[in-house]
Amino acid sequence: MIDLRSDTVTRPSDAMRLAMSRAEVGDDVYGDDPSVNLLEQEAAELSGKEAALFLPTGTQANLVALLTHCQRGEEYIVGQKAHNYLFEAGGAAVLGSIQPQPIDAAADGTLPLDVVASVIKPDDVHFARTKLLCIENTHNGKVLPLDYLQQAWVFTREKGLALHVDGARIMNAAVALNVPLSTLTQYCDTLTICLSKGLGAPIGSLLCGSAEYIKQARRWRKMVGGGMRQAGILAEAARYALLNNVERLREDHDNAQWLANALSAIGVEVMAPGAQTNMLFLKVPAHEAAQLGGWMKERGVLMSAGPVTRIVTHLDVSRSDLEKLVSLWKEFKQSINTQSSTTASKAIYG
């Protein structure tokens, strides 16, 4: 199957599996796993932070980040469609009694700072204390501009807020801007890096921040069930991903851009701004959207089809796979047109 639903469907390469099989391991809860320790050290250096923490999932990494930043009854400001608000089962509210204050993102994926300022709560017993601003980079495949990151950093210093970046695809952002990761992460207190999306590891995320912050986060990780033992096998997959699979993200970006042009040429509506990274959003007429997913699946293509269809390129999707997709989509549109003509004829002639 050609799986275009998400870059989470990637599978470890043979080289990654070999690295995993050779991993030195120990008990990570005791701090004895050399592969985990090396990964955390390298991730801290890569992000320009003092320390890093290896967690099993991006959802747990974001949860631990919020629990470490905010106490019960405090608040974080976040995008209305951000992953750590909308798609993580309300964990911060349920498990941390942390209040989210969602706002709408701008068209470019940023959270407008004037709107952020307007929802910061005054120092009054009636309100939750606003402690944290969370932004997402990339957001629906959109790369947050460098000047915005700098402005958000200055803004949060002035307002007394911490700044956390959900960096599930932050490596895609760095590659798209052609800058080192630290150029982006100098403008935040903490960030997460997901390893199991475009980077191709089977599991894992990193939380990066100050040494004191990560010390507290390690306690929260244990509390929410993230204490791991011989996790070096997974850490070596993560190290392989960071060493070998970052620059190759350009291939995914190029493939997404190629696909945007190819689909547009056959009459598929590509939504603005097109493909900045490895995500493409398409506007599909309702009568086509109802049939598209099943029709493609029967022909070996998996996608999240709907009136807005998201396609995600990744290391397990080749240019030839995308050429096949375009050919199939053209065939699909022809079949839809034939159906419409037949229906119209029946209506006229009975």
Long-range contacts (C-beta under 8 A, 24 or more apart in sequence): 1-300, 1-301, 1-302, 2-300, 2-301, 2-302, 2-317, 2-321, 2-324, 2-325, 3-302, 3-316, 3-317, 4-301, 4-302, 4-303, 4-311, 4-312, 4-313, 4-317, 4-325, 5-302, 5-303, 5-304, 5-312, 6-197, 6-304, 6-312, 6-314, 7-169, 7-197, 7-198, 7-252, 7-278, 7-312, 7-313, 7-314, 8-196, 8-197, 9-314, 9-316, 10-196, 10-197, 10-198, 10-200, 10-314, 10-315, 10-316, 11-200, 11-202, 11-316, 12-200, 12-201, 12-202, 12-237, 13-200, 13-315, 15-240, 15-244, 16-200, 16-201, 16-237, 16-240, 16-241, 19-236, 19-237, 19-239, 19-240, 20-233, 20-234, 20-236, 20-237, 20-240, 21-233, 22-236, 23-232, 23-233, 23-235, 23-236, 24-232, 25-230, 25-231, 25-232, 25-233, 26-230, 26-232, 27-229, 27-230, 28-54, 28-227, 28-228, 28-229, 28-230, 28-231, 28-232, 29-222, 29-227, 29-228, 29-229, 33-229, 33-230, 33-231, 33-232, 33-235, 34-232, 35-231, 35-232, 35-233, 35-235, 35-236, 35-239, 36-228, 36-231, 36-232, 36-235, 38-235, 38-239, 39-206, 39-235, 39-236, 39-238, 39-239, 39-242, 40-206, 42-239, 42-242, 43-193, 43-206, 43-208, 43-242, 44-208, 46-181, 46-182, 46-242, 47-181, 47-182, 47-185, 47-191, 47-193, 47-206, 47-208, 48-181, 48-182, 48-185, 48-186, 49-185, 49-190, 49-191, 49-208, 49-209, 49-210, 50-209, 50-210, 50-211, 50-214, 51-208, 51-209, 51-210, 51-211, 51-213, 51-214, 51-215, 52-206, 52-207, 52-208, 52-209, 52-214, 53-206, 53-207, 53-208, 53-214, 53-217, 53-218, 53-221, 54-204, 54-205, 54-206, 54-228, 54-231, 54-234, 54-235, 54-238, 55-204, 55-205, 55-206, 55-207, 55-221, 55-226, 56-203, 56-204, 56-205, 56-226, 56-228, 56-234, 57-203, 57-204, 57-205, 58-83, 58-166, 58-168, 58-192, 58-194, 58-196, 58-205, 59-84, 59-88, 59-89, 59-91, 60-205, 60-221, 60-224, 60-226, 61-192, 61-194, 61-205, 61-206, 61-207, 62-88, 62-91, 62-166, 62-192, 63-88, 63-91, 63-92, 63-95, 63-96, 63-224, 64-207, 64-217, 64-220, 64-221, 64-224, 64-226, 65-164, 65-190, 65-192, 65-207, 65-217, 66-91, 66-92, 66-96, 66-98, 66-132, 66-134, 66-164, 67-92, 67-95, 67-96, 67-98, 67-217, 67-220, 67-224, 68-190, 68-213, 68-216, 68-217, 68-220, 69-131, 69-132, 69-162, 69-164, 69-190, 70-96, 70-98, 70-131, 70-132, 71-98, 71-131, 72-96, 72-97, 72-98, 73-97, 73-99, 73-128, 73-129, 74-98, 74-99, 74-128, 74-129, 74-130, 74-131, 74-132, 75-99, 75-100, 75-101, 75-121, 75-128, 75-129, 75-130, 75-131, 75-132, 76-100, 76-101, 76-130, 76-131, 76-132, 76-133, 76-134, 76-164, 77-101, 77-102, 77-103, 77-111, 77-116, 77-119, 77-120, 77-130, 77-132, 77-133, 77-134, 77-161, 78-102, 78-103, 78-111, 78-133, 78-134, 79-103, 79-104, 79-105, 79-111, 79-134, 79-135, 79-136, 79-139, 80-104, 80-105, 81-105, 81-139, 81-140, 82-134, 82-135, 82-136, 82-139, 82-166, 83-136, 83-166, 83-168, 84-134, 84-136, 84-166, 85-134, 95-224, 99-128, 101-130, 105-139, 107-272, 108-142, 108-144, 108-145, 108-148, 108-273, 109-136, 109-137, 109-138, 109-139, 109-140, 109-142, 109-143, 109-144, 110-135, 110-139, 110-144, 110-145, 110-148, 110-152, 111-135, 111-152, 113-151, 113-152, 113-155, 116-155, 117-155, 117-159, 120-159, 120-161, 130-161, 131-161, 131-162, 132-161, 132-162, 132-163, 132-164, 133-161, 133-162, 133-163, 133-164, 134-164, 134-165, 134-166, 135-163, 135-164, 135-165, 135-166, 136-165, 136-166, 136-168, 137-165, 137-166, 137-167, 137-169, 137-170, 137-173, 137-184, 138-169, 138-170, 138-172, 138-173, 138-176, 138-276, 138-277, 138-279, 140-279, 140-281, 141-169, 141-172, 141-256, 141-275, 141-276, 141-277, 141-278, 141-279, 141-280, 141-281, 142-273, 142-276, 142-277, 143-172, 143-173, 143-176, 143-177, 143-276, 143-277, 144-173, 146-177, 146-179, 146-183, 146-184, 149-184, 149-187, 149-188, 150-187, 152-187, 153-186, 153-187, 153-188, 162-189, 162-190, 163-187, 163-188, 163-189, 163-190, 164-188, 164-189, 164-190, 164-191, 165-190, 165-191, 165-192, 166-191, 166-192, 167-191, 167-192, 167-193, 167-194, 168-192, 168-193, 168-194, 168-197, 168-205, 169-194, 169-197, 169-198, 169-277, 169-278, 171-198, 171-199, 171-246, 171-249, 172-198, 172-249, 172-252, 172-253, 172-277, 172-278, 173-277, 174-246, 175-246, 175-247, 175-249, 175-250, 175-253, 175-277, 176-253, 176-276, 176-277, 189-213, 195-237, 195-238, 195-241, 195-242, 197-314, 198-245, 198-249, 198-252, 198-278, 198-314, 198-315, 199-238, 199-241, 199-242, 199-245, 199-246, 199-249, 200-241, 200-245, 200-314, 200-315, 201-234, 201-237, 201-238, 201-240, 201-241, 202-234, 202-237, 203-234, 203-237, 204-234, 204-235, 204-237, 204-238, 206-238, 245-315, 248-315, 249-277, 249-278, 251-315, 252-277, 252-278, 252-313, 252-314, 252-315, 252-317, 253-277, 253-278, 253-313, 255-313, 255-317, 255-319, 255-322, 256-280, 256-311, 256-313, 258-319, 258-322, 259-311, 259-313, 259-322, 259-325, 259-326, 262-322, 262-323, 262-326, 263-326, 263-329, 266-326, 266-329, 266-330, 266-333, 267-333, 268-329, 268-333, 271-308, 278-312, 278-313, 278-314, 279-310, 279-311, 279-312, 279-313, 280-310, 280-311, 280-312, 280-313, 281-308, 281-309, 281-310, 281-311, 282-308, 282-309, 282-310, 282-311, 283-307, 283-308, 283-309, 284-308, 284-309, 287-336, 288-332, 288-333, 288-336, 291-332, 291-336, 292-332, 295-332, 295-335, 296-325, 296-328, 296-332, 299-328, 301-325, 301-328
